[in-house]
Amino acid sequence: MGRPPLELETWGKIRRTTIDGKPTAVCRYRDSDGVTRSMQRQGRTPAEAERNLIKALKKRLAPAGEDLTRESTMRQLGAKWLADELPQRDLATQSVRRYTDLMNRIIVGGIGDVRLGELTVPRVDRFLAKVKDHNGEAAAATVRTLLLQTLGYAVRQGALERNPAEAARTIRRQKKAEVALSVEDIWNIRDLLRARDEGRDKQGRRRYTRIADVADMYIGTGARTNEVLALQFEENVFLAGAVPFVRLDRTLIERDDGKLDVQAKPKTDSSIRDAKLPPFLVDMLMRRRVESDSGIVFPSSTGTYQWDNNLMRQWRDALRDSPYGWVTPTKFRKAVATLLADEVGTKAAADQLGNSEEVAEKHYVKRARRQGPDAAREVLETFFHRG
């Protein structure tokens, strides 16, 4: 029986000899085309000749271009995945930015020089535990997802036989005790926000940005902050029909140059929806349309789109010394979901928020373009009246 062939792109035993009076190392290798060939290199000593031969073999058998191997580092894998794979995914701009940031800052910053062949399940587990300790559970869970995707890409490229992140420990987030806002809480918070709007700033000037109107938009639609701040009267607000509504089909994002821009879709495709407006919101939007000299529904003091962090700073200032200092717009979104789920069902709550029923149930409640249910208009009007 003949000798079995070498594995593709490997070499056999290196033999030291002397040729023309010089120390020489010789071996046979199987090239990438499947043909077995010989190679030799010389040096001042037999050991140096062998080192020279190994260096030449590695160069000869190294993959062309930027192909990945077990010898590739996580830094190389991360760069290739960001360049080749991430653009193929239909992700919102903010998601792309977050993935890129976590890849470069945490994964490459933490294990960038580790070779793919060195990534065992225990090493991945230890790395994720460190990320959880230093960056929190949410970041660790996203990093694990990124490792699953990037190492899966390495498997498809032939650099690994299995994905070590698949067997790594799942990041389990500790559930925080949720405090659901009652209808009375919403009334009290609206009073505090309106009192802030009607007051004066530190220079004694009348405040231009009315965050109470933004809050009313939250509780009358269940929309996200950057969906609300992206609204334009001509494109999104329809008050003339029998059932007035706003079209939630865009969101504000920060561009690479640091400026605000409108993304022509919200957080996910399922978030595109028409939210039918309670009567109170119709009145508020009509008032703003008459008073406004901007086409943006909730503009900044200069008539441009409003930054969400500026809005949140004003929000925190308004609630700081009250029992509601912990309340964020997301709590309003959860209050909307909970009230609708209690009154007209979880599916109606999911349609109003632009989520799947599973996501609404999991995160908010204690597809053609979606239509918020008719009943939502009457139910959400509850937030605007006492007694």
Buried (B, 14 or more C-beta within 10 A) or exposed (E): EEEEEBEEBEBBEBEBEEEEEEBBBBBBBBBEEEEEEEBBBBBEEBEBBBBBBBEBBEEBBEBEEEEBBBBBBBBBBBBBBBEEBBEEEEBBBBBBBBBBEBBBEBBBEBBBEBBBEBBEBEBBBBBBBBBBEEBEBEBBBBBBBBBBBBBBBBBEBEBBEEBBBEEBEEBEEEEEEEEEBEEEBBBBBBEBBBEBBEEEEEEEEEBEBBBBBBBBBBBBBBBBBBBBBBBBBEBBBBBEEEEBBBBBBBBBBBEEEEEBBBBEBBBBEBBBBBBBBBBBBBEBBEEBEEEBEBEBBBBBEEEEBBBBEEBBEBBEEBBEEEEBEEBEBEBBBBBBBBBBBEBBBBBBBBBBBBBBBEBBBEEBBEEEEBBBBEBBBEBBBBBBEEE
